[in-house]
């Protein structure tokens, strides 16, 4: 059992430290043994497979006489798609940070409904 020393501080036993270290080593070994497989060419395949757009949507569109045209906002050029994801992450992070107490602790930042503000 853990001993409590002071307010909010606990001393961990040697067994719990060993277990934590063993779990950390196991997770590290599994992670680093799988990383080389991501760079292996035989695992990823030499040729690329056609996506749904190429194999299904374009086939049905060409059968009905509608050919593909360029998109209104082409995100394949440059870093536009990266910028869009960056901005979405920044807006989401700001919203989560602004509502942090309400999200995690369940506390409202202002007075509850029906209650007057204390002076």
C-alpha positions in Angstrom: 0.0 0.0 0.0 1.1 3.5 -0.6 2.0 5.7 2.3 0.7 9.2 2.4 3.2 11.9 3.3 1.9 15.4 3.3 -1.1 16.7 1.5 -1.7 14.9 -1.8 1.7 13.2 -2.0 2.1 9.4 -1.9 5.1 7.2 -1.7 5.0 4.4 -4.2 6.2 1.0 -3.2 9.0 -0.7 -5.1 6.6 -3.3 -6.6 4.4 -0.6 -8.2 7.4 1.2 -9.6 8.6 -2.1 -11.1 5.2 -2.8 -12.6 5.1 0.7 -14.1 8.5 0.3 -15.6 7.7 -3.1 -17.0 4.6 -1.8 -18.7 6.5 1.2 -20.1 9.3 -1.1 -21.5 6.7 -3.5 -23.0 4.8 -0.7 -24.7 8.1 0.8 -26.0 9.2 -2.6 -27.4 5.9 -3.2 -29.2 5.8 0.3 -30.6 9.4 0.3 -31.8 9.1 -3.2 -33.3 6.1 -2.1 -35.4 7.7 1.0 -36.7 10.0 -0.7 -39.3 7.0 -2.5 -40.8 5.6 0.9 -41.9 8.6 1.5 -44.1 8.7 -2.0 -45.6 7.7 -2.0 -49.3 6.2 -5.5 -49.3 3.9 -4.6 -46.4 2.6 -1.4 -48.1 2.4 -2.8 -51.6 4.3 -1.7 -54.6 1.3 -0.6 -56.7 -1.4 1.7 -55.5 -5.0 0.6 -55.3 -7.7 2.7 -56.9 -9.9 4.5 -54.5 -13.7 4.7 -54.4 -13.7 7.8 -56.5 -11.8 6.2 -59.4 -13.3 2.7 -59.3 -17.0 3.5 -58.6 -17.9 7.2 -58.8 -16.0 8.0 -62.0 -17.3 4.8 -63.7 -21.0 5.6 -63.0 -20.5 9.3 -63.9 -18.9 8.5 -67.3 -21.7 6.0 -68.0 -24.2 8.8 -67.6 -22.2 11.3 -69.6 -20.8 13.5 -66.8 -17.1 13.9 -66.9 -14.9 15.0 -64.0 -14.0 18.6 -63.6 -11.5 20.4 -61.4 -12.7 21.2 -57.9 -13.7 24.7 -56.8 -11.0 24.7 -54.1 -8.1 22.5 -55.0 -6.5 21.2 -51.8 -4.0 19.0 -53.6 -1.7 21.9 -54.4 0.8 23.2 -51.8 0.0 23.2 -48.1 -3.6 24.4 -48.2 -5.0 21.2 -46.7 -2.3 21.3 -43.9 -3.3 24.9 -43.2 -7.0 24.0 -43.0 -6.3 21.2 -40.5 -4.0 23.6 -38.5 -6.8 26.2 -38.3 -9.4 23.6 -37.3 -7.1 22.3 -34.6 -6.4 25.9 -33.3 -10.1 26.7 -33.2 -10.9 23.4 -31.5 -8.1 23.9 -29.0 -9.2 27.4 -28.2 -12.8 26.2 -27.7 -11.7 23.3 -25.5 -9.4 25.6 -23.5 -12.1 28.1 -23.0 -14.5 25.5 -21.7 -12.0 23.5 -19.8 -13.7 23.5 -16.4 -17.1 22.8 -17.8 -15.7 19.9 -20.0 -13.7 18.1 -17.4 -14.7 19.1 -14.0 -18.4 19.7 -14.7 -18.3 23.2 -13.1 -19.9 26.2 -14.6 -17.8 29.3 -14.7 -20.6 31.7 -13.8 -23.4 31.6 -11.3 -26.1 28.9 -11.8 -29.5 29.8 -13.1 -31.8 31.3 -10.5 -28.9 32.3 -8.2 -27.8 35.8 -7.6 -24.1 36.8 -7.8 -22.5 37.1 -4.3 -21.0 40.5 -3.4 
